[in-house]
């Protein structure tokens, strides 16, 4: 990591948990998938969201509590950053 990146990381780690989550989401959202099949248009994303919502409503999908999802994200981010 460059010195600038290290400083940014140090500063980011001083943020509150909700600010770090928002920052991480913004950073991840700024990345383009490497796999062409994962690059979707807005219409394709809306179709996927609707499909998942129907599946959840029909009992074909289960959901995790947000706290569990955030723990998993933090664990994965810490693993990537170490």
C-alpha positions in Angstrom: 0.0 0.0 0.0 1.2 3.5 -0.8 1.7 6.0 2.0 -1.3 7.9 0.9 -3.5 4.7 0.9 -2.1 3.8 4.4 -3.1 7.3 5.7 -6.5 7.0 4.1 -7.0 3.6 5.8 -5.8 4.9 9.2 -8.2 7.9 8.9 -11.1 5.6 7.7 -10.6 3.3 10.7 -11.2 6.2 13.0 -14.8 6.7 11.6 -17.8 5.3 13.3 -19.1 1.9 12.3 -21.9 3.3 10.3 -19.6 5.7 8.5 -17.1 2.9 7.7 -20.0 0.8 6.3 -21.1 3.6 4.1 -17.6 4.3 2.9 -17.0 0.6 2.2 -20.2 0.4 0.3 -19.3 3.5 -1.8 -15.9 2.1 -2.6 -17.2 -1.3 -3.5 -19.9 0.2 -5.6 -17.3 2.2 -7.6 -15.6 -1.0 -8.8 -16.6 -2.6 -12.0 -16.8 -6.4 -12.0 -13.9 -8.2 -13.7 -16.3 -10.8 -15.1 -18.4 -9.6 -18.1 -21.3 -11.7 -17.0 -21.5 -9.7 -13.7 -21.6 -6.4 -15.5 -25.3 -5.6 -15.6 -27.5 -2.8 -16.8 -29.8 -0.9 -14.4 -32.8 -2.8 -16.0 -31.0 -6.1 -15.4 -30.4 -5.2 -11.8 -34.0 -4.2 -11.3 -35.1 -7.5 -12.8 -32.8 -9.4 -10.4 -34.0 -7.4 -7.4 -37.6 -8.2 -8.3 -36.8 -11.9 -8.8 -35.2 -12.1 -5.4 -38.0 -10.2 -3.7 -40.6 -12.6 -5.2 -38.5 -15.6 -4.1 -38.2 -14.2 -0.6 -42.0 -13.5 -0.5 -42.7 -17.0 -1.7 -40.5 -18.6 1.0 -37.8 -19.7 -1.5 -35.2 -17.5 0.0 -34.3 -16.6 3.6 -32.8 -13.4 4.9 -30.1 -12.7 7.4 -30.2 -10.0 10.1 -28.4 -6.9 9.1 -26.0 -7.2 12.1 -24.9 -10.6 10.8 -24.4 -9.3 7.3 -22.3 -6.4 8.6 -20.2 -8.8 10.7 -19.5 -10.9 7.6 -18.6 -7.8 5.6 -16.2 -6.5 8.3 -14.6 -9.9 8.5 -14.1 -10.1 4.8 -12.8 -6.5 4.6 -10.4 -7.1 7.5 -9.1 -10.2 5.7 -8.6 -8.3 2.5 -6.8 -5.4 4.3 -4.4 -7.6 6.3 
